[in-house]
Amino acid sequence: MTLHVLFAWELGGGFGHLGRLRPVAATLLARGCRVSFALRRVGSTAFLPRGWPAWAAPVPDAGAVPGRLREPASFADILYNDGFTIDAERRGMVRAWRTLLDTLRPDLLVCDFAPGALLASQGTDVPRALLGTGFACPPDRVPLPDLRAWQDHYPERLRQTEAAVTAALNAELAALGEAPVSGVGELHTRVSANLLATFPELDHYPGRDDAPETPDYRGTWSELGGATPPWPAGDGRRIFAYLKPFRGLSPLLDRLEASGAGVLVFTRAALDPARWRRGNLVLTDEPVDLEAALENCDLAVCHGGHGTVASALLAGVPLLVLPIHVEQYHTGQRVEALGAGRAAPLDDGAAQHEALDALLARGAGRAQARRFAERYRDFDGDAALAGVADTLERIAARS
């Protein structure tokens, strides 16, 4: 019998989720399995190979949420903003997911930041597995960790939001004939496997070792595609930057150019290349082979995307992290805790330039980045990918 695996992705921006899931799906396909995708962003189907079946993931209408939280400070806040406490939206989402599962009849549901699919599949005979970074797999704790502990978000407000989200989950579980959960994190334990596609040092929720089950860290693996890096000439040093449009981007690139290093910048920002005329900075809007770009590289500059950060550290390359959202902020904090780079606010050009100067002039972070690479010198991303596929295939075969 051909095993059918359904991959679900609901929350989170960018395409790092697909970059992680596509190689797993390709591996399973090569083994004779069938794969399908349910994706929140319809346009993301363009990043799947032609012929791979894909559907729109059922999600609540976040625009219907009253009093959306401007700065969500916990995983429960994220679910609140996504409409999980609105009865009609949540029930409609669960019904649509149930219909999709009944139609596709997968042998395994793999959830990457897909709490709606995880909730809706409770009480079905479809086994579930989590596959994602630590951020998408919250720990089984009440209360949940405060993701913005440096700000004053009022503990009582956080408690009330978490209680409301937990009550909403339990209302749906009761309707499905399932036992209630004590909190949001417990829902994420009702799976056959929780595969953390990260390293302990980069987990957004450090200290999982106090959980009932030992964390199952699987590391990272290569994302698909990418052109040969078109490195410009420079003073012998190389800087790779992977950046989105933001207000201070051009001044930051000015600073990078002035360093004299060969600078390769992958960005989709609308910039005029003529502004950088020295010849040591090249802009490209075509994805490049990340591993090749990081080889013999002296510094990586990015927003804190998990895959980019992990790849840089495995290559022994220090980082300057400029977070856009809270998940990336915590990745930047993990980099600083390692001593393998610096993080700076996206809206603080002075802090960015100071961190950049420290990383280039004094080599800050280089020794610790190389220490991370040495610690994982025997880590094999291809083997990690094969191991994840092995686990998923075993679970699907038991269904």
N, C-alpha and C positions, 0 to 999 in steps of 0.2 A: 504494500500500500504506500502511495506517495504521501509523505508528510507535508502538511500545509502550515506555514508559520505566518501570522499576521503581526506586522510591526505597527505600533501606534505612537504617534507624536502629536501632542496637543499644545504645550506651553513652551515659551522661550523664543527669543528672536534669533536671527542668523540661521545658518545652515550647518552648524556644528553637529546637530543631532543627526542629520542625514549623512554627514561625513563619517559619523561613527557607525550608523546602521547599514549603510550601503555595502561596505566590505563584508559585514556579517551575512547579509542577505545573499551576496554574490557567492560566498563560501558555501552556504546551504544549497543554493541553486546548483553549484558544481557537484554537490553530493547527491543530486537527484530530488531535492525537496522542491516544493512550490512556495513562493513568497507573495505576500500582498502587503500594501501599505495603506494606512489611514492617517492623513496628514491635515493639520489645522490650516496650513497655508496652501491654497490650491495651486499657486504659482510654483511651489516647490516641486511639483511633479516634473517640472522641466529638468530637475537635477537627478532624475532617475533615468536609467537606460530605457530606451524605447521598448515597449512590450511588457514592462513590469506593471501589474495591475495596481491601481491606486484609487482611493476614495477620499472624499472630504471627511475629516474627523468630526463627529457631532460634538459641538461645544456650546455652552450657554452664550447668550447675548450679553457680553460684558457691558455694553452701553446701557443696559437696563438696570445696572447696579446703582442704587441710591447712595450718595456719599462715598464714592470711590476713594480709597486711600491713596494720597499722592505719593507717599513713600512707604510701600509695604515693608513691614519690619519682621515678619515671620512667614513660614510656609503657609500658615492658616490665613494670614493677610492676603497672600497671593491667591488662594482659592476664593476668598471673599471677593476680591476684585474681579475674579473670573466668573462670578455669578452663582457660586455653589449654594449660597443661602437663599436664593430666589426660588421658591418652590416650583413654579411652572417651568422655569428654565432648566433647573436640575432634573426634574422628572422627564421633561422632553428629551434632554440629553441622554438619560439612562435608557429611555424607550428606544431612541434612535440607535444607540450602541447595541442594545439587545437585538434589534432588527438586523443590524449589520452582522453581528455574530451568528445569528440564526441563518442568514443568507450565505455567508462565506463558510461557516462551519470549520474554522481552523482547528488544528490539533494543538496549537500553542499561541497565546497572545503575549507579545513582548512589548512592554510599556517603557518608553523613554519620555519622562516628564509628561505622562498621560494619566493623571489622577481620575479623570472621568471614565476612561476605559477600565481602569482598575476597579472603580466603584461598581460600574455597571456589570462587570463580569462576575461579581460575587454571586454565589449560588448557582452558577452554571457549571457544566462539566468541562469547561475549557480551562486548562491549567494556565497559570500566569507566571511571568518572569519579569523582573525589573532589570533594565540595562541602561545605565546612565552615570553621570558624574555624581559625586556625593550630594550636590545641591538638589538634584531631582529625586533623591531618596532620603527623606528626612528621618532622623532617628526616632525610636519609640520612646519619647519623653513627653511628660506633661509638667510644666508648660514647655512648648517648643523653644529652642534657642532664639534669642533676639538677634536678628541679622543686622540691626542698626544700633547696637549697644552704645555706640559713641554719641548717639542723639537721645533726647528725652522724648520717648514716645508714650509715656505714662503706662506703667505696668497694668493698671486696671483696664485701660482700653485694650491692650494686647490680650489680657485674660478674657474680656468679654467677646472679642472677635473670635478667639480660639474656641470658646464655649459655643458660640453661635454656629461656627463651621462644623464642630463635632456633632452638635445636635442635628444639623442638616444631613450629615453623613448617616447618622443613626436612624433618622426618619426614613431614609432610602433603604438602609439595610433591613429595617423592620418590614418595609413593604416587600422586600425580596426574601423575607423569611430567614434572614441571617442574624447572628448575634451582634450586639452593639460593640463599638470600639470605645476605649477610654480616651482616645485622642487621634489626631490626624496621623501621627507616626505609626500607630498600631495597624491602620489600614494597609500600610506598606510592608507589614510583616506577613500578610495573608497571601503569600506567593510561594511558588515552588523554589525560586532562587532569586536572590538580590545580588546581581553582578555589578560591582562598582568599577566602572571603567575609569579608574584613576589610581593614584598612588597614595599611601597613607599621608605623606607629607603635603599633598594637595587637596585633601578632603576638606570640603567646605564646613563639615561638622566634625572637627577633630575630637578625639576621645571616644570613638564608638566602641572601644574595647570594653566599656562597662555595659554594653548591650547584652541581652541573653545569648545571642549568637555571635560568633566571631565574624567580623566583617570580611567579605569575600572580594578582596581587591584583585582586579585582573589587569591593571595597567591600561595602556593605550595602544592603538595600532594606526597604521598609516591610513590617511584619507586618500580617496581615489583621485587620480588626475594631476595635472600640473605640468607647465612647460619648464624647459631648462632655464635657470635664472640668468637673465641678461645683465651680468654684473658690469658696472662701469669701472674705469680706471680710477685709482685713488692713491693714497699714500701707503698702501699695503694693508690697511685695516678695512674690515667690511662690516657694514651695518645693514641689517634687513628690517624693514618696517612694514607692518600689515595694519593699515589704519583706515577707519571710516571717516566720512566728512564730519568735521567739527570746527568751531569758530577759530580755534588757535592752530589749525593744521598748517597753514602756510608759514607762519612764524616758526613753528617747530621744524619744518623742512628747511627753512633758511638756516637754522642753527645746525641741523645735521649736515647740510652742504658745507657750512663754514668749518666743520671739523676737519675737512680734508680727506676723510675716509671715503671709500667707495660705498655709496648708499643706493640700495635698491628698495623702492617703495611700491608695494602693491596696494592700490586704492581705487575705488570707483568714484572718488570725489571729482567734481568738474574743476580741474586746475589747468592753468596755462603752462605747459612745460617750458616756455620761453623765459619764465621768471628765473629758472635755475640754469645758468649758462656756463658754469665752470666746467661742466663735463664729468663731474664725479657723482652726480645724482641722477638716477633714472627713474621715471614713473612708468608703471605698467598697470593696465586694468585687466590683464589676463592672469588667472591663477597660476602660480609657479609651484614647482615641486618643492615642498616645504623642507624635506630632509636634505635635498641638494642645496637649497638656499642657506641652511644652517650649517652646512659643512664648512669648516674653516672660517666661521663667522665670529666676529668679536662682540657683537651686541645685537639683540633683538628688541624691537619697539613694537608694542601691540596694546590692545585694549584689555587683555586678560582672558581671551578665549582659551578655554581649557586645553584644547588640542594643541594650539600654538605654544602655550606655556610649557606643557609637558614635553613637546618635541624639542624645544630649546634647551630645557634642563637635561634631557637625555643626551643632547649633543654637547653639553657642557658650556652652553652659551648663557651669559647673564642677561637680564631683562630689565627694560623700563616699561612699566605697566601703567596705562592711562585708562582707568575703568570708566565705562559708560553706565553700567547698572550694578546693583548690589552683588550679584553673583560674581561679576568680574572684580569688584572691590575685594571680596574675600579671597579670590585667587591671588590678587596682588598682595594681600596680607600674608598669605602662605609663602609667597616668594620672598618677602621681606623677613619673615620668621626664619627662613632657611639661610638668610644672608646672601641670597643668590641674585640680588637685584634691588631695584627701588620701585616704589609706586608713587604716583603724583596725581593730584586732582585734574580732571579734564579741563577745568576752567581757570587753572592757575599756571599761566605761562612761566612765571618766575620760578615756581617750584619744579616745573618740568625741566627748565634749562639748568637749574642747579643740580638736579638728579642726573641729567645727561652728562654734565661736565664731570661729576664725580665718577660716573661709570666709565667714561672715556679717559679722563686725565689720570685718575688714580686707580683705575682697574677695579673699582668696588664691585663685589659680587662674583668676580671671575673665579676665585679659588673655590668658593662654595658651590657654584654651578658645576665646576669640574668634579667636586666631591660627590655631588648628586649623581653625575654621569658615571663616576667610578663605582658608586654603590650599586648601580643598576647595569653595570657593564655586561652582565650575562643575561639581561632581560632581552627577550626576542619578541618584537611586536607581532610577527607572523605567527609565532607559536601561541601568543596570547589570543590572537584572533581565532586560531584553530581550536583552542581550548574552550572559548566561549561558544563556538559553533557546536563542539562536542556536547557541552552541557545542554544547550537548547535542543539539540537533536534527541538526546536521551529523554528529556522531559516530554517532548512531543510524542515520542514513541510509546510512552507509558499511558497516554491519554485514551 
